[in-house]
Amino acid sequence: MEYESVRIFAATWGLVALVVMFAVAVAYALWPRNRAKFRDAARIPLKED
C-alpha cells in the first residue's frame, strides 16, 4: 500500500465513521427515555446545596 491509497481510505471511511458516531450521539441525546436524565443534569448548576 502506498501513502496515497491509505490517505484516501482513511479520509473516506473516517468521514463515514464520524458521521455514524454523530448520528448515534444525536439519537441518544434525543431519545425520549433519556429526557428526564438530561433535564436533571441541566439543572445541577442551579441547585442550592
Residue pairs with C-beta under 8 A, 6 or more apart in sequence:
28 34
29 38
